[in-house]
Amino acid sequence: MLLSVRNLRTYFDEDGRVVKAVDGVSFDLERGETLGIVGESGSGKSVTNLTIMRLIPSPPGRIAGGEVIFDGRNLLALPDEEMRKLRGRRIAMVFQDPMTSLNPFMRISRQLTEVTRLHLGHGKAEAYEHAVHMLEMVGIPDARKRAEGYPHEFSGGMRQRVMIAMALSCKPELLIADEPTTALDVTIQAQILELIKNLKQETGTSEILITHDLGVVAGTTNRVVVMYAGKVFESAPTGELFSRPGNPYTKGLLQSVPDPTCDTKELFQIPGLPPDVANLGPGCPFAPRCFRAEAICKEQFPPFVALTPSHHSLCHFADEIYKGAS
């Protein structure tokens, strides 16, 4: 086991309210595995992974509890200096918007060489050659010349490739990709996802892929965690989640994936809006939007049911939905 997240809680204090952005999240990641974390905006996906990286701004955020065990060590208990040594070296992250992640005043070569000089002890010349090699590896043409460019001289897709090159420069054991195809057109999205998949296979890196789109994870992940209102609503192997979902929220997400073979089919959307996580009632957070909700759903928080040893769902009627989904 490379990574084990247990009962993770990350809260934000805003205007006298406590926003429980991540509230009791648990999941595991095996070595060499790709885990997809999906859910609507505001479900807690990105905050979960920023917590793993220890990048939550404090204040207003705070890690309220839980453990993040990476290769046998609890990241939440490490001194800041030890965490800085891990971050970028053994754990790396590709953020949503490369334009805000890359320094607009520094050449691409310098931004890449800083990583390996810091973490791998490369000299100036060695670091530069490694930077060019990484740019070539992620498919940037004329890499030696482009290395001397600035971020604004690259397209959105090329900037994302630079971010991937930077993240993989030290051959990390864990890569976290947070919506890596946001704001890119469909063709470029497919290229970026295929690039990450191929590089992962070459390097043996484990990966967490964060996205709001279940369609994105279908062909790229081994397992999927579905999040809603800061909680894990379902966790299952990818194939089983798609063929036999055990949660009404997951079913809604699957229904909302467009069908490219049908031009006339009306797009499905889950009714209502995500809840205010600072003001949740005692029942299921999804109950006001759920097609299957009954009185118990509004009154009692649902159990996390084991449908199979590897498939779990947070729902009072999980077993019924699972059996009726085939």
C-alpha positions as CSV (number, residue, x, y, z in Angstrom):
1,M,0.0,0.0,0.0
2,L,1.5,3.3,-1.0
3,L,-1.1,5.7,0.4
4,S,-3.8,5.3,3.0
5,V,-6.1,8.2,3.9
6,R,-8.1,7.6,7.1
7,N,-11.0,9.7,8.4
8,L,-9.5,12.9,7.0
9,R,-11.2,16.1,8.0
10,T,-10.4,19.6,6.7
11,Y,-12.5,22.6,7.9
12,F,-12.6,26.2,7.0
13,D,-13.7,29.0,9.4
14,E,-15.7,31.6,7.4
15,D,-17.7,34.4,9.0
16,G,-18.2,32.5,12.2
17,R,-19.3,29.3,10.4
18,V,-17.4,26.1,10.1
19,V,-17.4,24.8,6.5
20,K,-16.6,21.1,6.6
21,A,-15.1,20.8,3.1
22,V,-13.7,17.3,3.8
23,D,-15.4,15.4,6.5
24,G,-14.3,11.8,7.3
25,V,-12.8,10.8,4.0
26,S,-11.0,7.4,3.7
27,F,-9.5,5.6,0.8
28,D,-6.4,3.6,-0.2
29,L,-4.0,3.7,-3.2
30,E,-2.0,0.7,-4.2
31,R,1.5,1.0,-5.8
32,G,1.1,1.4,-9.6
33,E,-2.6,2.1,-9.3
34,T,-4.6,5.0,-10.7
35,L,-7.5,6.2,-8.5
36,G,-10.1,8.5,-9.9
37,I,-11.9,11.0,-7.5
38,V,-15.1,12.4,-9.0
39,G,-17.9,14.6,-8.0
40,E,-19.5,17.9,-8.6
41,S,-17.8,21.2,-7.9
42,G,-17.6,21.8,-4.2
43,S,-17.7,18.1,-3.3
44,G,-14.3,18.3,-1.6
45,K,-12.1,16.6,-4.2
46,S,-9.4,19.2,-4.6
47,V,-9.4,20.1,-0.8
48,T,-8.8,16.4,-0.1
49,N,-5.7,16.3,-2.2
50,L,-4.4,19.7,-1.1
51,T,-4.6,18.3,2.4
52,I,-2.6,15.3,1.4
53,M,0.0,17.8,0.0
54,R,-0.2,19.9,3.2
55,L,-1.1,23.0,1.0
56,I,-4.2,24.1,2.8
57,P,-4.0,27.9,3.6
58,S,-4.2,28.4,7.3
59,P,-6.1,30.5,8.2
60,P,-8.9,30.1,7.2
61,G,-8.4,26.3,6.6
62,R,-7.3,23.7,9.2
63,I,-6.7,20.0,9.2
64,A,-9.2,19.0,11.9
65,G,-8.2,15.3,12.1
66,G,-7.4,12.0,10.4
67,E,-4.3,10.4,9.0
68,V,-2.5,10.4,5.6
69,I,-0.1,7.4,5.6
70,F,2.3,7.6,2.7
71,D,4.8,4.7,2.6
72,G,4.3,4.1,6.3
73,R,4.7,7.7,7.4
74,N,1.8,10.0,8.5
75,L,2.3,13.1,6.4
76,L,0.1,15.2,8.7
77,A,2.6,14.6,11.6
78,L,5.8,15.4,9.7
79,P,7.7,18.6,10.4
80,D,7.3,21.2,7.7
81,E,10.9,20.7,6.5
82,E,10.4,17.0,6.0
83,M,7.2,17.6,4.1
84,R,8.9,20.1,1.8
85,K,11.5,17.4,1.0
86,L,8.7,14.9,0.0
87,R,6.7,17.5,-1.9
88,G,7.9,17.6,-5.5
89,R,10.3,14.7,-5.0
90,R,8.2,11.7,-4.0
91,I,4.7,13.3,-4.3
92,A,3.9,15.8,-7.1
93,M,0.8,17.6,-8.2
94,V,-0.4,18.9,-11.6
95,F,-2.8,21.8,-10.8
96,Q,-6.0,22.9,-12.8
97,D,-4.6,26.1,-14.3
98,P,-1.0,26.0,-15.4
99,M,-1.0,29.8,-16.1
100,T,-1.4,30.5,-12.3
101,S,1.0,27.6,-11.4
102,L,3.9,28.7,-13.6
103,N,5.8,31.9,-12.8
104,P,5.1,34.3,-15.7
105,F,8.5,36.1,-15.2
106,M,10.7,33.0,-15.4
107,R,11.8,31.0,-18.4
108,I,10.5,27.5,-18.6
109,S,14.0,26.1,-18.4
110,R,14.6,27.8,-15.0
111,Q,11.4,26.6,-13.6
112,L,12.2,23.0,-14.5
113,T,15.8,23.1,-13.4
114,E,15.0,24.5,-10.0
115,V,13.0,21.3,-9.2
116,T,15.9,18.9,-10.0
117,R,18.6,21.1,-8.5
118,L,16.7,21.2,-5.3
119,H,15.5,17.6,-5.0
120,L,18.1,15.6,-7.0
121,G,21.2,17.7,-6.5
122,H,21.8,18.3,-10.2
123,G,24.4,20.7,-11.3
124,K,23.4,23.5,-13.7
125,A,24.3,21.8,-16.9
126,E,22.9,18.4,-15.8
127,A,19.6,20.1,-14.7
128,Y,19.3,21.9,-18.0
129,E,19.8,18.7,-20.1
130,H,17.2,16.9,-17.9
131,A,14.7,19.7,-18.4
132,V,15.1,19.5,-22.2
133,H,14.7,15.7,-22.0
134,M,11.5,16.1,-19.9
135,L,10.0,18.6,-22.4
136,E,10.8,16.2,-25.2
137,M,9.2,13.4,-23.2
138,V,5.9,15.2,-22.9
139,G,5.8,16.0,-26.6
140,I,6.9,19.6,-26.9
141,P,8.5,20.1,-30.3
142,D,11.9,21.8,-30.6
143,A,12.3,21.4,-26.8
144,R,15.7,23.0,-26.5
145,K,14.5,26.2,-28.1
146,R,11.1,26.3,-26.4
147,A,12.8,25.8,-23.0
148,E,14.0,29.4,-23.2
149,G,10.5,30.7,-23.7
150,Y,8.1,32.2,-21.1
151,P,4.7,30.7,-20.1
152,H,2.7,33.2,-22.1
153,E,4.4,32.0,-25.3
154,F,2.9,28.6,-24.9
155,S,-0.7,27.4,-25.6
156,G,-2.9,26.1,-22.8
157,G,-2.2,22.5,-23.8
158,M,1.6,23.1,-24.0
159,R,1.6,24.8,-20.6
160,Q,-0.2,21.8,-19.2
161,R,2.5,19.6,-20.8
162,V,5.2,21.8,-19.1
163,M,3.4,21.3,-15.7
164,I,3.4,17.5,-16.3
165,A,7.1,17.6,-17.2
166,M,7.8,19.5,-14.0
167,A,5.7,17.1,-11.9
168,L,7.5,14.0,-13.3
169,S,11.0,15.4,-13.3
170,C,12.0,13.6,-10.1
171,K,10.1,10.4,-10.9
172,P,7.7,10.8,-8.0
173,E,6.0,7.7,-6.5
174,L,2.6,9.6,-6.4
175,L,1.2,12.0,-9.0
176,I,-1.9,14.0,-8.1
177,A,-3.6,15.5,-11.2
178,D,-6.2,18.0,-10.3
179,E,-8.6,18.5,-13.3
180,P,-5.6,18.5,-15.6
181,T,-7.8,19.1,-18.7
182,T,-9.9,22.0,-17.5
183,A,-10.4,24.8,-20.1
184,L,-8.7,22.7,-22.8
185,D,-10.6,21.7,-26.0
186,V,-11.7,18.1,-26.4
187,T,-8.9,17.1,-28.7
188,I,-6.2,18.5,-26.4
189,Q,-8.0,16.9,-23.4
190,A,-7.6,13.5,-24.9
191,Q,-4.0,14.1,-25.7
192,I,-3.2,15.2,-22.1
193,L,-5.0,12.3,-20.6
194,E,-3.2,9.8,-22.9
195,L,0.1,11.5,-22.2
196,I,-0.4,11.1,-18.4
197,K,-1.4,7.5,-18.9
198,N,1.6,6.6,-21.0
199,L,4.1,8.4,-18.7
200,K,2.6,6.7,-15.7
201,Q,3.1,3.3,-17.4
202,E,6.7,4.2,-18.3
203,T,7.7,5.5,-14.8
204,G,5.5,3.2,-12.6
205,T,4.1,6.2,-10.8
206,S,0.9,5.8,-8.9
207,E,-1.8,8.4,-9.7
208,I,-4.8,10.2,-8.2
209,L,-6.9,11.8,-11.0
210,I,-9.4,14.4,-9.8
211,T,-12.2,15.3,-12.1
212,H,-15.9,16.2,-12.2
213,D,-16.5,14.0,-15.2
214,L,-17.0,10.3,-14.8
215,G,-16.4,9.9,-18.6
216,V,-12.8,11.0,-18.1
217,V,-12.0,8.2,-15.6
218,A,-13.6,5.4,-17.6
219,G,-10.5,4.3,-19.5
220,T,-7.8,5.7,-17.2
221,T,-8.4,4.5,-13.7
222,N,-8.4,1.2,-11.7
223,R,-10.7,2.4,-8.9
224,V,-13.1,5.4,-8.4
225,V,-14.0,7.3,-5.3
226,V,-17.2,9.4,-5.7
227,M,-17.4,12.4,-3.3
228,Y,-20.3,14.6,-2.3
229,A,-20.6,17.2,0.4
230,G,-17.1,16.5,1.7
231,K,-17.8,12.7,2.1
232,V,-17.1,9.5,0.2
233,F,-20.4,8.4,-1.2
234,E,-19.2,5.4,-3.2
235,S,-15.9,3.5,-3.8
236,A,-15.5,0.7,-6.2
237,P,-13.4,-0.8,-9.1
238,T,-13.9,1.4,-12.2
239,G,-15.7,-1.3,-14.3
240,E,-18.0,-2.3,-11.5
241,L,-18.9,1.3,-10.6
242,F,-20.0,1.9,-14.2
243,S,-21.9,-1.4,-14.6
244,R,-23.4,-1.7,-11.1
245,P,-23.5,1.6,-9.2
246,G,-24.7,1.3,-5.6
247,N,-25.6,4.9,-4.9
248,P,-28.3,7.3,-6.3
249,Y,-25.7,10.1,-6.7
250,T,-23.4,7.9,-8.7
251,K,-26.3,6.9,-10.9
252,G,-27.1,10.5,-11.5
253,L,-23.5,11.3,-12.5
254,L,-23.5,8.4,-14.9
255,Q,-26.8,9.5,-16.4
256,S,-25.4,13.0,-17.0
257,V,-22.5,11.7,-19.2
258,P,-23.5,12.6,-22.8
259,D,-24.1,9.7,-25.2
260,P,-22.2,10.4,-28.4
261,T,-24.3,7.9,-30.3
262,C,-27.5,9.7,-29.7
263,D,-28.1,13.2,-31.1
264,T,-31.6,13.6,-29.9
265,K,-31.3,12.4,-26.3
266,E,-31.9,15.2,-23.9
267,L,-29.0,15.8,-21.5
268,F,-29.8,14.6,-17.9
269,Q,-28.9,16.8,-14.9
270,I,-29.3,16.0,-11.3
271,P,-32.0,18.3,-9.9
272,G,-31.3,20.9,-7.3
273,L,-28.0,22.3,-6.1
274,P,-25.2,20.9,-3.9
275,P,-25.8,21.5,-0.2
276,D,-24.3,24.1,2.1
277,V,-21.7,22.0,3.9
278,A,-21.7,24.6,6.8
279,N,-25.4,23.9,7.4
280,L,-26.1,20.2,6.9
281,G,-29.0,18.5,8.6
282,P,-28.9,15.1,10.4
283,G,-29.8,13.0,7.4
284,C,-28.2,12.2,4.0
285,P,-26.8,15.4,2.4
286,F,-28.0,14.2,-1.0
287,A,-31.6,13.5,0.2
288,P,-33.2,16.7,-1.1
289,R,-32.0,15.9,-4.6
290,C,-32.4,12.1,-4.5
291,F,-35.0,10.1,-6.6
292,R,-34.9,7.3,-4.0
293,A,-35.2,9.4,-0.8
294,E,-37.6,8.4,2.0
295,A,-38.3,9.8,5.4
296,I,-35.3,7.9,7.0
297,C,-32.9,9.6,4.5
298,K,-33.8,13.0,5.9
299,E,-33.7,11.9,9.5
300,Q,-30.7,9.6,9.8
301,F,-27.3,9.7,8.3
302,P,-26.8,6.7,6.1
303,P,-24.4,3.8,6.8
304,F,-21.3,3.0,4.6
305,V,-22.4,-0.3,3.3
306,A,-20.1,-3.0,1.9
307,L,-21.7,-4.3,-1.3
308,T,-18.7,-6.5,-2.0
309,P,-15.3,-6.6,-0.3
310,S,-14.1,-3.8,-2.7
311,H,-17.3,-1.9,-3.3
312,H,-18.9,0.4,-0.7
313,S,-21.7,2.9,-0.8
314,L,-23.1,5.5,1.6
315,C,-26.8,5.0,1.3
316,H,-29.7,3.5,3.3
317,F,-30.8,1.6,0.1
318,A,-27.4,0.8,-1.3
319,D,-28.0,-2.9,-1.5
320,E,-31.3,-2.5,-3.3
321,I,-29.8,0.0,-5.8
322,Y,-26.8,-2.2,-6.4
323,K,-28.9,-5.3,-7.1
324,G,-31.3,-3.4,-9.4
325,A,-28.5,-1.7,-11.4
326,S,-27.4,-4.8,-13.4
